[in-house]
Amino acid sequence: MECSEMDSLVRKAEILIEALPYIQKLYGKTVVIKYGGNAMISEPLKHGVMEDITLLKFIGVNPIVVHGGGPEISRMLDKLDIPSRFVNGLRITDPATMEIAQMVLVGKTNKEIVSLLNQKGSKAVGFCGIDGRLIECTKREAVSSEGEAVDLGQVGQISRINTSLLALVARDEYIPVVAPIGVGPGGESYNCNADEVAGEIAAAMKAEKLMFLTDVEGVQEEGRVLSALTIAQVHELIERRVIVGGMIPKVQGCIEALEKGVTRTHIIDGRIPHCILLEIFTYRGIGTMIMKERKLYEHEKL
């Protein structure tokens, strides 16, 4: 065997050893992954994410996948000549839009993800919040920029996550894949924000990690990615308008999950191949980790 080939094999072994303390730390723990952004569009990235999630399951971690699907819903509404309307980033969901959202999220997107995971050797099972009353909701209230009340239609405010079904499936040999459709007191369907669903599920399951796959590198200041932040630092960055726009709901979801018992939260760039493994199993990780207080694992270098 040539020297260069042996060096390559040794480097692979070193990578596995680097991952060992993280595997030990996460064994038997729950990791909730909000799957969205370009990682849901690019075929190579799709397959990379599914391989990462499958690997997590086979080394003893319990992943739960929550997905969105807003762009796909918009495309279907356009085809049917149904206008898309938003207030404060929330889609106004009348009965016709609700029917399309449920069809796309549950019937199409969810099953595509389940199928991809199963192709990688996983045993994935698809759910939405209606199944077992997994995501219980009430009607969400909203106010316009002018301060007037706005009827969002069937947009849900999450009131409860019923964890028994998820716990039964995730702690067995299966990977739950959850579509963000909730159920109301009278059995009516609600369109829910997928980031909020991921955060609430992570909190209810007392997850070790909550991970948001996005189309940005993480929280940035002056062009530099901030690798680790505490809740107090996040509030400061919002006040200084370093964190703005679409990043605000992500960090707020992280904070709420941390305050409800999740150990760590992460905002990572889903455009990077195998981003989940790079974040979880390397000393430096990628993206931005948000913690209640700064407490690192042994060997971490942030």
C-alpha positions as CSV (number, residue, x, y, z in Angstrom):
1,M,0.0,0.0,0.0
2,E,1.4,3.4,-1.0
3,C,2.2,6.0,1.7
4,S,-0.4,8.5,0.4
5,E,-3.1,5.8,0.5
6,M,-2.2,4.9,4.0
7,D,-2.2,8.5,5.1
8,S,-5.7,8.9,3.7
9,L,-6.9,5.8,5.6
10,V,-5.3,7.1,8.8
11,R,-7.1,10.5,8.4
12,K,-10.4,8.7,8.0
13,A,-9.8,6.9,11.3
14,E,-8.9,10.2,13.0
15,I,-12.2,11.7,11.8
16,L,-14.1,8.7,13.4
17,I,-12.1,9.1,16.6
18,E,-12.9,12.9,16.6
19,A,-16.6,12.0,16.5
20,L,-16.4,9.4,19.3
21,P,-17.1,11.8,22.3
22,Y,-20.1,13.3,20.5
23,I,-21.5,9.9,19.7
24,Q,-21.1,8.9,23.3
25,K,-22.8,12.2,24.5
26,L,-25.7,11.8,22.1
27,Y,-26.3,8.1,22.3
28,G,-30.0,7.5,23.2
29,K,-30.8,11.2,23.0
30,T,-33.3,13.0,20.8
31,V,-32.3,15.4,18.0
32,V,-35.0,17.5,16.3
33,I,-34.1,18.6,12.8
34,K,-36.0,21.4,11.0
35,Y,-35.5,20.5,7.3
36,G,-35.9,23.4,4.9
37,G,-34.3,25.9,2.5
38,N,-32.1,24.8,-0.4
39,A,-31.5,21.4,1.2
40,M,-35.0,20.6,0.2
41,I,-34.5,21.7,-3.4
42,S,-31.0,20.5,-4.5
43,E,-31.0,16.8,-5.2
44,P,-27.4,16.2,-4.0
45,L,-28.1,18.1,-0.8
46,K,-31.4,16.2,-0.3
47,H,-29.5,12.9,-0.4
48,G,-26.8,14.1,1.8
49,V,-29.2,15.2,4.5
50,M,-31.0,11.9,4.4
51,E,-27.7,10.0,4.7
52,D,-26.8,12.1,7.7
53,I,-30.1,11.5,9.4
54,T,-29.9,7.7,8.6
55,L,-26.4,7.6,10.1
56,L,-27.6,9.3,13.3
57,K,-30.3,6.6,13.8
58,F,-27.8,3.7,13.2
59,I,-25.4,5.0,15.8
60,G,-28.0,5.3,18.5
61,V,-29.3,8.8,18.2
62,N,-33.1,9.4,17.9
63,P,-33.7,12.0,15.1
64,I,-37.1,13.6,14.6
65,V,-37.5,15.5,11.3
66,V,-39.9,18.5,10.9
67,H,-40.3,19.9,7.4
68,G,-41.8,23.0,5.8
69,G,-42.9,23.4,2.3
70,G,-44.0,27.0,1.7
71,P,-42.5,27.5,-1.8
72,E,-44.2,24.2,-3.0
73,I,-47.5,25.4,-1.6
74,S,-47.1,28.8,-3.4
75,R,-46.4,27.0,-6.7
76,M,-49.4,24.8,-6.4
77,L,-51.6,27.8,-5.5
78,D,-50.3,29.7,-8.6
79,K,-51.1,26.7,-10.8
80,L,-54.7,26.8,-9.5
81,D,-54.9,30.6,-9.8
82,I,-55.4,31.0,-6.0
83,P,-53.6,34.1,-4.7
84,S,-51.0,33.9,-1.9
85,R,-51.4,36.5,0.8
86,F,-49.1,37.1,3.8
87,V,-49.3,39.1,7.0
88,N,-46.1,39.4,9.1
89,G,-44.7,36.5,7.2
90,L,-47.7,34.2,7.9
91,R,-49.8,32.9,5.0
92,I,-53.4,33.8,5.2
93,T,-55.1,30.4,5.0
94,D,-58.7,30.4,3.8
95,P,-60.4,27.0,3.4
96,A,-59.2,26.6,-0.2
97,T,-55.6,27.4,0.7
98,M,-55.8,25.1,3.7
99,E,-56.9,22.2,1.5
100,I,-53.9,22.8,-0.8
101,A,-51.4,23.3,2.1
102,Q,-52.5,20.0,3.6
103,M,-52.4,18.2,0.3
104,V,-48.9,19.4,-0.5
105,L,-47.3,19.1,3.0
106,V,-48.9,15.8,4.0
107,G,-49.6,14.1,0.7
108,K,-46.5,15.1,-1.3
109,T,-43.6,16.7,0.7
110,N,-43.9,14.4,3.7
111,K,-44.0,11.2,1.7
112,E,-41.1,12.3,-0.5
113,I,-38.9,12.7,2.6
114,V,-40.1,9.4,4.1
115,S,-39.3,7.7,0.8
116,L,-35.8,9.2,0.5
117,L,-35.0,8.2,4.1
118,N,-36.2,4.7,3.4
119,Q,-34.0,4.5,0.3
120,K,-31.0,5.2,2.5
121,G,-31.9,2.2,4.8
122,S,-33.9,4.0,7.4
123,K,-37.4,3.1,8.6
124,A,-39.1,6.4,8.4
125,V,-42.8,7.1,9.2
126,G,-44.7,10.2,8.2
127,F,-47.0,12.1,10.5
128,C,-48.9,15.4,10.6
129,G,-50.3,17.0,13.7
130,I,-53.7,15.5,13.1
131,D,-52.4,12.0,13.7
132,G,-52.9,11.1,17.4
133,R,-53.7,14.8,17.9
134,L,-49.9,15.3,17.8
135,I,-50.1,19.1,17.4
136,E,-53.0,20.7,19.1
137,C,-53.8,24.3,18.0
138,T,-56.1,27.2,18.5
139,K,-56.8,29.9,15.9
140,R,-53.9,32.4,15.7
141,E,-54.5,36.1,16.1
142,A,-52.5,38.7,14.1
143,V,-52.3,42.5,13.9
144,S,-51.3,44.4,10.7
145,S,-48.5,46.9,10.6
146,E,-51.2,49.6,11.0
147,G,-52.3,48.0,14.3
148,E,-55.5,46.5,12.9
149,A,-56.7,42.9,13.7
150,V,-56.2,40.6,10.7
151,D,-58.1,37.3,10.2
152,L,-55.4,34.8,9.2
153,G,-58.0,32.0,8.6
154,Q,-56.8,28.5,9.5
155,V,-53.4,29.5,10.9
156,G,-52.6,27.7,14.1
157,Q,-51.2,28.8,17.4
158,I,-49.7,25.7,19.0
159,S,-51.2,24.9,22.4
160,R,-49.9,21.4,23.0
161,I,-47.6,18.7,21.7
162,N,-48.8,15.2,22.5
163,T,-45.5,13.3,22.8
164,S,-46.6,9.7,23.4
165,L,-46.8,8.8,19.7
166,L,-43.5,10.5,18.8
167,A,-41.7,8.9,21.8
168,L,-43.0,5.5,21.0
169,V,-41.8,5.7,17.4
170,A,-38.5,7.7,17.8
171,R,-37.2,5.5,20.6
172,D,-37.9,2.3,18.6
173,E,-36.3,1.7,15.2
174,Y,-38.2,4.4,13.3
175,I,-37.6,8.0,12.3
176,P,-40.7,10.2,12.6
177,V,-41.1,12.8,9.8
178,V,-43.6,15.5,10.8
179,A,-45.6,17.9,8.5
180,P,-46.6,21.2,10.2
181,I,-50.4,20.7,10.1
182,G,-52.2,21.0,13.4
183,V,-55.6,20.1,14.7
184,G,-58.1,22.3,16.5
185,P,-60.5,21.6,19.3
186,G,-63.3,20.7,16.8
187,G,-61.0,18.6,14.6
188,E,-60.4,21.4,12.1
189,S,-57.0,21.5,10.4
190,Y,-54.5,24.4,10.9
191,N,-51.5,25.5,8.9
192,C,-48.6,25.9,11.4
193,N,-45.2,27.6,11.1
194,A,-42.7,24.7,10.7
195,D,-40.0,26.5,12.8
196,E,-42.4,26.8,15.7
197,V,-43.5,23.2,15.3
198,A,-39.8,22.1,15.5
199,G,-39.2,24.2,18.5
200,E,-42.3,23.0,20.4
201,I,-41.6,19.4,19.6
202,A,-38.0,19.7,20.7
203,A,-39.1,21.3,24.0
204,A,-41.8,18.7,24.6
205,M,-39.4,15.8,23.9
206,K,-36.7,17.3,26.0
207,A,-34.4,17.0,23.0
208,E,-30.6,17.3,23.4
209,K,-30.4,19.3,20.2
210,L,-32.7,21.4,17.9
211,M,-31.2,22.1,14.5
212,F,-32.5,24.6,11.9
213,L,-31.2,24.0,8.3
214,T,-31.2,27.3,6.5
215,D,-29.8,29.1,3.5
216,V,-27.4,31.2,5.5
217,E,-24.1,30.4,7.2
218,G,-25.5,31.3,10.7
219,V,-25.8,34.4,12.7
220,Q,-23.2,36.9,11.4
221,E,-21.7,40.2,12.6
222,E,-19.5,42.3,10.3
223,G,-19.3,39.4,7.9
224,R,-18.1,36.9,10.5
225,V,-20.1,33.9,11.6
226,L,-20.7,33.8,15.4
227,S,-20.1,30.2,16.3
228,A,-21.6,30.2,19.8
229,L,-24.0,32.6,21.5
230,T,-25.9,32.6,24.8
231,I,-29.5,33.8,25.1
232,A,-28.4,37.1,26.6
233,Q,-26.0,37.7,23.7
234,V,-28.8,37.0,21.2
235,H,-31.1,39.6,22.8
236,E,-28.2,42.1,22.7
237,L,-27.7,41.4,18.9
238,I,-31.4,41.9,18.2
239,E,-31.3,45.2,20.1
240,R,-28.3,46.3,18.1
241,R,-30.1,45.2,14.9
242,V,-27.3,42.8,14.0
243,I,-29.9,40.1,13.9
244,V,-32.8,41.2,11.6
245,G,-35.4,40.0,9.2
246,G,-35.9,36.2,8.7
247,M,-33.2,35.3,11.2
248,I,-35.3,36.7,14.1
249,P,-37.9,33.9,14.1
250,K,-35.1,31.3,14.0
251,V,-33.3,32.7,17.0
252,Q,-36.5,33.2,18.9
253,G,-37.4,29.6,18.3
254,C,-34.0,28.6,19.6
255,I,-34.5,30.7,22.8
256,E,-38.0,29.4,23.5
257,A,-36.8,25.8,23.1
258,L,-33.8,26.4,25.4
259,E,-36.1,28.0,28.0
260,K,-38.3,24.9,27.9
261,G,-35.5,22.4,28.4
262,V,-33.7,21.8,25.2
263,T,-29.9,21.5,25.8
264,R,-28.6,23.1,22.6
265,T,-29.9,24.7,19.5
266,H,-28.2,25.3,16.2
267,I,-28.7,27.4,13.0
268,I,-26.6,25.8,10.2
269,D,-26.1,26.2,6.5
270,G,-28.1,23.5,4.7
271,R,-26.3,24.3,1.5
272,I,-23.1,22.6,2.8
273,P,-23.0,18.9,2.0
274,H,-23.4,16.7,5.2
275,C,-24.0,19.8,7.3
276,I,-25.6,17.8,10.1
277,L,-22.6,15.5,10.6
278,L,-20.2,18.4,10.4
279,E,-22.1,20.3,13.1
280,I,-22.6,17.4,15.5
281,F,-19.5,15.4,15.1
282,T,-16.6,17.8,14.7
283,Y,-14.7,19.9,17.3
284,R,-15.5,23.2,15.7
285,G,-18.9,22.5,14.1
286,I,-20.5,24.9,11.6
287,G,-23.1,27.6,11.8
288,T,-24.2,29.2,15.1
289,M,-24.9,27.3,18.3
290,I,-27.2,29.0,20.8
291,M,-27.1,27.9,24.5
292,K,-28.8,29.0,27.6
293,E,-25.4,29.7,29.1
294,R,-21.9,29.0,27.7
295,K,-21.1,25.5,28.5
296,L,-18.9,23.4,26.1
297,Y,-18.3,19.7,25.8
298,E,-14.8,18.5,26.4
299,H,-12.6,18.8,23.2
300,E,-14.8,21.5,21.6
301,K,-13.0,24.4,20.0
302,L,-15.3,27.4,19.4
